[in-house]
Every structure is written in C-alpha cells, then in structure tokens.
Amino acid sequence: MTNFKPFPSFTFQIIVYAITMLMFLGCKEAATKIEEPKDPVLEEIVGDYYQELIRTPVNADGTVDTTDIPKIYFEKDIHHFGILNQEDKQKHRFTFENKGSRNLVLLDVKTSCGCTVASYDEEPIKPGEKGEINIEYDPKNRKGLQEKKIIVTSNAFPNKTELTIIADVIYEN
C-alpha cells in the first residue's frame, strides 16, 4: 500500500504561496505603469485637461459619488440692479469657488437674452481657488421688471448652474 498524503508538503505550500504573491505584486506594479491613451481631437478642443471633463459621479446603481468631483459654489446666484433708465448699462461680477477635489472647468456660459453678455476665464479653477463670471446688461428698449438668466455649464455635478439678474427698467420720454 502507498503512503497517500491528502495535503501537499509544507515546502510545496510555501513555494505556491510565494509564486502567488509575486504574481499579485507584479500585476499591481504593471497596472500603475499603464497610461490612459490620449485623444488628440478632445485635446485640441479643450486642452490637456480634457480627461477632467469626462468623469461622471453617477454609479451604475444610480447613486451619486460626490467625493472626487469639482463643486461650484457661488457666493450669490441672484443680483438685483434696482431701478434703471434704459440708457444705464450695468455690470456685475458673479464670484464662485471650487469647493471640490478636482479642477473645475467652465465649459459654457449662456444668457437668456441678447441684452446680457457674459465673459469668463476658460482656464481650470483648482480646488479651493476662486473664479468669476462678468455680466454686462444693456436695458435699452426694455421696460418694466426684467429677469434674465445665465446658465453656467461646467464639469461639476450637477453640470448646470443658473444665475439671475433682475432690473426694474423705467421708460422716460
């Protein structure tokens, strides 16, 4: 009768364990060396930081992970110019801060009317830094209570933020 051993020898177990550990460590190091491929079209359109724009915080199960995203926070999202004559062009600066953990990129700022013009810096806003959106409002040919919307599109979540300017325009003959 042969000597049957149900478990391999202790030396054999150590060798298998060592090989397994080397495989895991080797895989981990190889994974850290892999760089994401660059997309030359996106890079040309929005620059080096285009990969910042693609991350979505919505998980497959529908939950939202807001731990690793840019967060745009406006000090004020409404500005009231007060009572204006039609000739009184106005300017206002909306200030915001990136309270997130990634660079904030303003992708677009649209106004609801041709009487309102917005300008902004297109460079990424680093976490903790502030930025601004400058608004110019021309009440010419307007009268009464005016409320204009400014829609800011960014790589934050949610990706659209609404700002409002209000003016009471009086008409004088």
C-alpha positions in Angstrom: 0.0 0.0 0.0 1.3 3.5 -0.9 1.6 6.4 1.5 -1.1 8.8 0.5 -0.8 12.4 1.8 -4.0 14.4 1.4 -2.2 17.7 1.7 0.9 18.8 -0.1 4.1 19.2 1.8 4.8 22.3 3.8 7.6 23.3 1.4 5.3 22.9 -1.6 2.7 25.2 0.1 5.4 27.9 0.8 6.5 27.8 -2.9 2.9 28.1 -4.2 2.2 31.0 -1.7 5.4 32.8 -2.8 4.6 32.4 -6.5 1.1 33.7 -5.9 2.3 36.8 -4.0 4.8 37.6 -6.8 2.0 37.4 -9.4 -0.2 39.8 -7.4 2.6 42.2 -6.8 3.7 42.0 -10.4 0.2 42.7 -11.6 -0.2 45.7 -9.3 3.0 47.3 -10.5 2.2 46.7 -14.1 -1.2 48.3 -13.6 0.3 51.5 -12.2 2.5 51.9 -15.3 -0.4 51.9 -17.8 -1.2 55.4 -19.0 -4.6 56.3 -20.4 -4.5 56.9 -24.2 -4.7 60.5 -25.3 -7.5 61.6 -27.6 -5.9 64.2 -29.9 -9.3 65.6 -31.0 -10.5 66.3 -27.5 -7.1 67.6 -26.5 -7.2 70.1 -29.4 -10.7 71.3 -28.5 -10.4 71.7 -24.7 -6.6 71.3 -24.0 -4.6 68.9 -21.7 -7.3 68.7 -19.1 -10.0 67.0 -21.2 -9.9 63.9 -19.1 -11.2 66.0 -16.1 -14.3 66.6 -18.1 -15.3 63.0 -18.7 -15.7 61.7 -15.1 -19.3 61.1 -14.1 -20.2 60.7 -10.5 -23.3 58.6 -11.1 -22.6 55.0 -10.3 -24.2 52.0 -12.2 -26.8 51.6 -9.4 -27.9 55.3 -9.8 -26.2 56.6 -6.6 -24.1 59.7 -6.8 -20.5 59.7 -5.6 -19.6 63.4 -4.9 -16.3 62.7 -3.2 -14.0 63.1 -6.1 -15.5 65.8 -8.3 -15.3 69.6 -8.7 -18.0 71.5 -6.9 -19.0 75.0 -7.9 -20.3 77.3 -5.2 -21.5 80.9 -5.9 -21.5 83.5 -3.2 -24.7 84.9 -4.7 -26.7 83.5 -7.6 -29.1 86.4 -7.9 -28.2 90.1 -8.4 -30.7 93.0 -8.4 -29.6 96.1 -10.2 -32.5 98.1 -8.8 -34.3 100.8 -10.8 -32.6 101.7 -14.1 -33.2 104.1 -17.0 -32.9 102.5 -20.5 -29.6 104.2 -21.0 -28.0 102.8 -17.8 -25.8 99.9 -18.9 -24.8 97.8 -15.9 -22.0 95.4 -15.0 -21.9 92.7 -12.3 -19.4 90.1 -11.3 -20.6 86.7 -10.0 -17.8 85.1 -7.9 -17.6 81.4 -7.3 -15.3 78.9 -5.6 -14.3 75.4 -6.5 -15.1 73.5 -3.2 -14.4 70.1 -4.8 -11.4 67.9 -5.1 -10.7 68.2 -8.8 -10.2 71.1 -11.2 -13.3 72.9 -12.2 -13.7 73.8 -15.9 -16.4 76.2 -17.1 -17.5 74.8 -20.5 -20.0 77.4 -21.5 -21.9 80.4 -20.1 -25.1 81.3 -22.0 -27.5 84.1 -21.4 -31.3 84.1 -22.0 -31.3 87.4 -23.9 -29.1 89.3 -26.3 -29.2 92.3 -23.9 -27.0 90.3 -21.5 -23.4 89.4 -22.3 -21.2 87.0 -20.2 -17.5 86.6 -20.1 -15.4 84.2 -18.1 -11.9 82.8 -17.8 -11.6 79.4 -19.6 -8.6 78.1 -17.5 -9.3 75.4 -15.0 -10.1 76.5 -11.4 -8.1 74.4 -8.9 -9.7 73.1 -5.7 -10.0 75.9 -3.2 -9.5 78.7 -5.8 -12.0 81.3 -6.9 -13.2 82.4 -10.3 -15.6 84.9 -11.7 -18.2 85.5 -14.4 -18.6 89.0 -15.6 -22.0 90.1 -16.8 -22.9 93.2 -18.8 -26.6 94.2 -19.0 -28.0 96.7 -21.5 -31.6 97.7 -20.7 -32.0 99.7 -24.0 -35.5 99.1 -25.5 -36.7 97.3 -22.3 -39.2 98.5 -19.7 -40.7 97.1 -16.5 -39.4 94.3 -14.4 -36.7 92.4 -16.2 -35.3 89.0 -15.1 -32.5 87.5 -17.2 -31.0 84.0 -16.7 -27.3 83.0 -17.1 -26.7 79.3 -17.5 -23.3 78.1 -16.4 -22.2 74.7 -17.8 -19.2 73.1 -16.1 -17.7 69.7 -15.3 -19.2 69.9 -11.7 -22.2 67.9 -10.7 -24.9 68.9 -11.5 -23.2 70.3 -14.6 -25.6 73.3 -15.0 -26.0 76.2 -12.6 -28.5 79.0 -13.0 -27.7 82.7 -12.2 -30.2 85.5 -12.3 -30.0 89.3 -12.8 -33.0 91.5 -12.2 -33.7 95.1 -13.0 -36.7 97.4 -12.9 -36.3 99.5 -16.1 -38.2 102.7 -16.3 -39.1 104.4 -19.6 -38.7 108.2 -19.8 -39.9 110.2 -22.8 
